[in-house]
């Protein structure tokens, strides 16, 4: 087979918009790991994370017409699709129920000790652990759990303006860590 | 506005990570078009995030790719196949649809070849789904009285080149069959154009592989009197106008 091994971003977008499935296979081969890493940092259940990734790529294929290069790189666009799909899953009733069942069965441990699955933080989440206490919570709630500033303000009982400024300063700190 | 202050306010990170409000997004997009340094800051952070994500890639489960391809179906895919011979007695009978029959035969041939090819074997189910889609496309071409055909003959620069456009005037879908065209240099690619009153419209870039026959579904054409393929440099800034040599051309 005579597959091209690399595409420029412009070329890739043009081919995807023509519904070229070879370019799409290339996109998957190159970016599925990075996007799965993001999905998995939000949806920790591996089986569900794989389903979410499937939806992410189907959405990329279907929505590629709406990608606007002037607003950001292709990866940024895909990253946001992946994050949004993950948060939607996190918020879905099905996911919450499955996690409830899981924690229930884990609580009913033979030794009577609740076990919590240990997840190795990777990627952005690992960077997050370097942030100090409160800033870390703010990024976790906003980026990884998808709460709005208003919701965070209510959850943490701090004024909306303070939430905004602290998230901004957490992001500025994050910037120096990446 | 002090752009340095703006850039270091956390808005860049907020925008790229999808945490900015609609109002902040609009303002930031406006700033990017106005101030190159804001755009540069955005690109730098985008690249940093991308690099970070790529370095921390986690392999998804093995079956996900196949499931995705099965779900999206394959309308608009590129079909490439080896050439096959058609018996002469049948040729006359199906003269009008000859290339289409050739295509159908070739796909079966392609599938039998694919069994020998390990990478294709993994995508066998996908191939079946693709085949059904192609069959549908062929049926549309065969039965649809709205389909017009334009045989594009080689121009002086490449007299032996030959390609065919099938244009469904009702759905406006355009299919291109590359019958014979030279493989372009690695920095060049073919582009299909539709002509109306002498004005060219971009119908899409064509990626040539080494297979002798290829069928593509390209962009939709609203109206056209003729089609042509030019050879263009890759990475052109404006792909909406032809700049290279015309290789084949044909009227409807």
Contacts between the chains, C-beta under 8 A, distances in Angstrom:
chain1	res1	chain2	res2	distance
A	1	B	117	7.4
A	1	B	119	7.1
A	1	B	120	7.9
A	1	B	209	8.0
A	2	B	209	4.7
A	2	B	210	4.8
A	2	B	211	7.8
A	4	B	207	7.3
A	8	B	234	7.6
A	8	B	235	6.4
A	10	B	235	6.8
A	11	B	205	7.9
A	11	B	234	6.6
A	11	B	235	7.5
A	14	B	204	8.0
A	14	B	205	5.7
A	14	B	239	7.4
A	15	B	205	7.0
A	15	B	207	6.8
A	18	B	76	7.0
A	18	B	204	4.9
A	18	B	205	7.0
A	18	B	218	6.6
A	18	B	219	6.9
A	19	B	75	6.9
A	19	B	76	2.8
A	19	B	77	6.8
A	19	B	217	7.1
A	20	B	76	7.6
A	20	B	77	7.3
A	20	B	78	5.7
A	20	B	207	6.7
A	21	B	69	7.2
A	21	B	72	7.9
A	21	B	74	5.9
A	21	B	76	7.7
A	21	B	77	4.2
A	21	B	78	6.8
A	22	B	78	6.0
A	22	B	207	7.2
A	24	B	72	7.8
A	25	B	65	7.7
A	25	B	69	7.8
A	28	B	65	5.5
A	28	B	68	6.9
A	32	B	59	7.9
A	32	B	60	5.5
A	32	B	64	7.2
A	32	B	65	7.2
A	33	B	54	7.7
A	33	B	57	3.0
A	33	B	58	6.0
A	33	B	59	5.5
A	33	B	60	7.1
A	34	B	50	7.5
A	34	B	53	4.0
A	34	B	54	4.9
A	34	B	56	7.4
A	34	B	57	4.6
A	35	B	53	7.6
A	36	B	57	7.2
A	36	B	58	5.2
A	36	B	59	7.2
A	36	B	60	4.2
A	37	B	53	6.1
A	37	B	56	5.0
A	37	B	57	5.4
A	37	B	58	4.5
A	38	B	53	6.3
A	40	B	58	5.8
A	46	B	61	7.6
A	47	B	61	8.0
A	49	B	60	7.8
A	50	B	60	5.5
A	50	B	61	4.5
A	50	B	64	5.4
A	53	B	60	5.2
A	53	B	64	5.8
A	54	B	64	5.4
A	54	B	67	5.4
A	54	B	68	5.5
A	54	B	71	7.1
A	57	B	64	7.9
A	57	B	68	4.7
A	58	B	68	6.0
A	58	B	71	5.3
A	58	B	72	5.8
A	61	B	68	7.8
A	61	B	72	4.9
A	62	B	72	7.6
A	70	B	29	7.8
A	70	B	32	7.8
A	70	B	33	7.6
A	71	B	29	6.1
A	72	B	16	6.8
A	72	B	42	7.2
A	72	B	46	6.3
A	73	B	43	7.3
A	73	B	46	4.7
A	73	B	47	7.6
A	73	B	50	6.9
A	75	B	46	7.1
A	75	B	49	7.8
A	75	B	50	4.4
A	75	B	53	7.4
A	76	B	16	5.7
A	76	B	46	4.9
A	76	B	49	7.1
A	76	B	50	7.4
A	79	B	18	7.9
A	79	B	49	7.0
A	79	B	50	7.8
A	79	B	53	6.8
A	80	B	18	4.4
A	83	B	17	7.9
A	83	B	18	6.0
A	84	B	18	7.2
A	122	B	56	4.9
A	122	B	58	6.7
A	123	B	52	6.5
A	123	B	53	6.3
A	123	B	56	3.5
A	124	B	49	8.0
A	124	B	52	6.8
A	124	B	53	7.6
A	124	B	56	7.8
A	126	B	56	7.5
A	127	B	52	7.5
A	142	B	19	5.7
A	143	B	17	6.0
A	143	B	19	6.4
A	149	B	21	7.9
A	167	B	10	7.5
A	167	B	14	7.5
A	167	B	19	6.9
A	168	B	9	6.3
A	168	B	10	3.4
A	168	B	11	7.7
A	168	B	14	6.7
A	169	B	10	6.7
A	171	B	10	4.3
A	171	B	13	3.9
A	171	B	14	5.8
A	171	B	17	7.4
A	171	B	19	7.5
A	172	B	8	6.8
A	172	B	9	7.8
A	172	B	10	4.7
A	172	B	13	7.1
A	174	B	13	6.5
A	175	B	10	7.9
A	175	B	12	7.8
A	175	B	13	5.5
A	175	B	45	6.8
A	175	B	48	7.8
A	178	B	48	4.9
A	178	B	49	6.8
A	178	B	52	5.2
